[in-house]
């Protein structure tokens, strides 16, 4: 099982040196639940080309500091790529920005959230179960594509988990984050790409609200196994 992880985050070595890239975090989160998978990371925001469809069996889209309304050089190519994935029925899983651009490309809509930026830990109802999850986003899916199913939500986020009528699913939250990583990102980003007040709010939300290190990993592994061989 060959999984391509598309890293859509900008590398900021001046601020985040020594911390794992988004693609590394995703692999470290999912690999224990899906040991038969071979992962390949692609630094799309750094200029790497999108992989050819013949090079992988499934794909994972990371979060990003961009919104679907921005226009970095790779975004239109990514939208075309998503249309190709859907046509080829290649299993696809999206996280945060990945969740948003999948919905926005496939007939829904994502945009700036009226409630502003959400940071820290929030509670989501996923498949009837309440879970704590890390969030860091100012955009949300505001319209679900035709025939897609909403399988999770939070007080601040109506469309938190989406399943599609073809091999695709996505989540607004960040199951790949760990407590130490997100604390470091908040502190290093203070007054750079997140305000001091937002950092304080986010850090306060972490206290007494543990997030499972395996959040959604079993469900995501089962999703890929449903459509892909174990070999």
C-alpha positions as CSV (number, residue, x, y, z in Angstrom):
1,X,0.0,0.0,0.0
2,X,1.7,3.2,-1.2
3,X,0.5,6.4,0.4
4,X,1.6,9.9,-0.8
5,X,1.5,12.6,1.8
6,X,1.2,16.1,0.3
7,X,2.8,18.7,2.6
8,X,1.0,22.0,1.9
9,X,2.7,24.0,4.7
10,X,5.5,26.5,4.2
11,X,8.8,25.6,5.8
12,X,9.9,28.3,8.3
13,X,13.3,27.3,9.6
14,X,13.8,30.6,11.3
15,X,10.8,29.9,13.6
16,X,10.2,26.2,13.5
17,X,13.7,24.7,13.2
18,X,13.9,21.3,14.8
19,X,10.2,20.6,14.7
20,X,8.8,18.0,12.3
21,X,7.1,19.1,9.1
22,X,3.4,18.4,8.7
23,X,4.1,15.4,6.5
24,X,6.4,13.9,9.1
25,X,3.7,14.4,11.8
26,X,1.1,12.7,9.7
27,X,3.3,9.7,9.0
28,X,4.3,9.4,12.7
29,X,0.6,9.5,13.6
30,X,-0.8,7.0,11.1
31,X,2.0,4.5,10.6
32,X,1.5,2.7,13.9
33,X,-2.1,2.0,12.9
34,X,-1.2,1.2,9.2
35,X,2.1,-0.7,9.3
36,X,1.7,-2.2,5.9
37,X,1.7,1.3,4.2
38,X,4.8,2.8,2.6
39,X,4.7,6.6,2.9
40,X,6.2,9.1,0.6
41,X,6.2,12.8,1.5
42,X,6.0,15.6,-1.2
43,X,6.8,19.2,-0.3
44,X,4.2,20.7,-2.6
45,X,4.3,24.2,-1.1
46,X,8.1,24.1,-1.4
47,X,7.8,23.6,-5.2
48,X,7.8,19.8,-5.5
49,X,5.6,18.5,-8.3
50,X,2.5,16.6,-7.6
51,X,3.0,12.9,-7.9
52,X,1.8,11.0,-10.9
53,X,-1.3,9.0,-10.2
54,X,0.5,5.8,-11.0
55,X,3.0,6.4,-8.2
56,X,0.7,5.8,-5.3
57,X,-2.5,4.0,-4.2
58,X,-3.8,6.6,-1.8
59,X,-3.1,10.2,-0.8
60,X,-3.2,12.4,2.3
61,X,-3.5,16.2,2.2
62,X,-2.0,18.2,5.1
63,X,-3.1,21.5,6.6
64,X,-1.7,24.8,5.3
65,X,-1.3,28.4,6.3
66,X,-3.2,29.3,3.1
67,X,-6.9,29.4,2.5
68,X,-8.8,28.1,-0.5
69,X,-9.3,31.7,-1.7
70,X,-5.5,32.3,-1.9
71,X,-3.5,31.7,-5.1
72,X,-0.1,30.2,-4.5
73,X,1.5,28.7,-7.6
74,X,0.5,25.1,-6.6
75,X,-3.1,25.6,-5.7
76,X,-4.8,25.4,-9.1
77,X,-2.6,22.4,-9.9
78,X,-3.8,20.8,-6.6
79,X,-7.5,21.4,-7.6
80,X,-6.9,19.7,-10.9
81,X,-5.2,16.9,-9.1
82,X,-8.1,16.5,-6.8
83,X,-10.5,16.2,-9.7
84,X,-8.2,13.5,-11.2
85,X,-8.2,11.7,-7.8
86,X,-12.0,11.7,-7.8
87,X,-12.3,10.5,-11.4
88,X,-9.8,7.7,-10.7
89,X,-11.5,6.8,-7.4
90,X,-8.2,7.0,-5.6
91,X,-8.7,7.0,-1.8
92,X,-8.0,10.5,-0.4
93,X,-7.9,11.8,3.2
94,X,-7.7,15.5,4.1
95,X,-6.7,17.4,7.2
96,X,-7.7,21.0,8.0
97,X,-6.8,22.9,4.8
98,X,-6.9,19.5,3.0
99,X,-10.5,19.1,4.3
100,X,-11.4,22.6,3.1
101,X,-10.0,22.4,-0.4
102,X,-11.4,18.9,-1.0
103,X,-14.9,20.2,-0.2
104,X,-14.4,23.5,-2.1
105,X,-13.1,21.7,-5.2
106,X,-15.7,18.9,-5.2
107,X,-18.8,21.1,-5.2
108,X,-19.0,22.6,-1.7
109,X,-17.6,25.8,-0.3
110,X,-14.9,26.8,2.3
111,X,-14.3,30.4,3.5
112,X,-13.3,32.5,6.4
113,X,-15.2,31.5,9.5
114,X,-17.6,34.1,11.0
115,X,-16.4,33.1,14.5
116,X,-12.8,33.9,13.8
117,X,-9.7,31.8,14.5
118,X,-10.0,28.6,16.5
119,X,-6.9,27.5,18.3
120,X,-6.1,24.9,20.9
121,X,-8.3,22.0,22.0
122,X,-12.0,21.8,21.0
123,X,-14.5,19.0,21.5
124,X,-16.0,17.3,18.5
125,X,-18.8,14.8,18.3
126,X,-17.6,12.2,15.8
127,X,-19.8,9.2,15.0
128,X,-21.7,9.7,18.2
129,X,-18.6,10.0,20.4
130,X,-17.2,13.1,22.0
131,X,-13.5,13.6,21.5
132,X,-10.9,16.3,22.2
133,X,-9.0,17.4,19.1
134,X,-6.4,20.0,18.3
135,X,-7.5,22.8,16.1
136,X,-5.7,25.7,14.4
137,X,-7.8,27.3,11.7
138,X,-9.6,30.5,10.6
139,X,-11.5,28.9,7.7
140,X,-14.2,26.3,7.6
141,X,-16.3,24.3,5.2
142,X,-19.5,26.2,4.9
143,X,-21.3,24.2,2.3
144,X,-21.0,20.4,1.9
145,X,-20.6,18.9,-1.6
146,X,-23.6,17.0,-3.0
147,X,-24.2,13.6,-1.5
148,X,-21.4,14.0,1.0
149,X,-22.1,13.0,4.6
150,X,-21.3,15.0,7.7
151,X,-19.9,12.5,10.3
152,X,-18.5,14.9,12.9
153,X,-19.0,18.5,14.2
154,X,-18.2,20.9,17.1
155,X,-19.9,23.9,18.6
156,X,-17.8,26.2,16.4
157,X,-17.6,23.9,13.4
158,X,-20.7,22.5,11.7
159,X,-18.9,20.3,9.2
160,X,-16.0,18.8,11.1
161,X,-15.8,15.4,9.5
162,X,-17.0,14.6,6.0
163,X,-17.3,11.3,4.2
164,X,-17.8,11.3,0.4
165,X,-19.8,8.9,-1.9
166,X,-16.5,8.0,-3.5
167,X,-13.3,7.0,-1.7
168,X,-12.6,10.2,0.3
169,X,-12.9,11.5,3.8
170,X,-11.6,14.5,5.7
171,X,-11.4,16.2,9.1
172,X,-11.2,19.8,10.1
173,X,-9.1,19.2,13.2
174,X,-5.4,18.0,13.4
175,X,-5.2,14.4,14.6
176,X,-1.5,14.4,13.7
177,X,-0.5,17.0,16.3
178,X,1.1,16.1,19.6
179,X,1.0,18.1,22.8
180,X,4.7,19.0,22.8
181,X,4.6,19.9,19.1
182,X,1.6,22.2,19.3
183,X,2.9,23.9,22.4
184,X,6.2,24.6,20.7
185,X,4.4,25.9,17.5
186,X,2.2,28.2,19.6
187,X,5.1,29.7,21.6
188,X,7.4,30.1,18.6
189,X,4.6,31.7,16.5
190,X,3.6,34.2,19.3
191,X,3.3,37.6,17.7
192,X,4.5,36.3,14.4
193,X,1.6,34.3,12.9
194,X,-0.6,34.1,16.0
195,X,-1.2,36.9,18.5
196,X,-0.1,36.6,22.1
197,X,-3.8,36.5,23.3
198,X,-4.5,33.6,20.9
199,X,-1.5,31.8,22.2
200,X,-2.6,32.2,25.8
201,X,-6.1,31.1,24.9
202,X,-4.8,28.0,23.1
203,X,-2.4,27.0,25.8
204,X,-5.1,27.4,28.4
205,X,-7.4,25.1,26.4
206,X,-4.7,22.3,26.6
207,X,-4.8,22.1,30.3
208,X,-7.1,19.3,31.5
209,X,-8.2,18.4,28.0
210,X,-5.9,15.6,26.8
211,X,-6.0,14.5,23.2
212,X,-5.5,10.9,22.3
213,X,-2.3,10.3,20.3
214,X,-4.2,7.8,18.2
215,X,-7.2,10.1,17.5
216,X,-8.8,9.0,14.2
217,X,-5.8,6.8,13.3
218,X,-7.7,3.6,13.5
219,X,-10.6,5.0,11.5
220,X,-8.2,6.4,8.9
221,X,-6.4,3.1,8.6
222,X,-9.7,1.3,8.2
223,X,-10.7,3.8,5.5
224,X,-7.5,3.0,3.4
225,X,-7.8,-0.7,4.0
226,X,-11.4,-0.7,2.8
227,X,-10.2,0.4,-0.6
228,X,-6.6,-0.8,-0.9
229,X,-4.8,-4.1,-0.6
230,X,-2.5,-4.7,2.3
231,X,0.5,-5.4,0.2
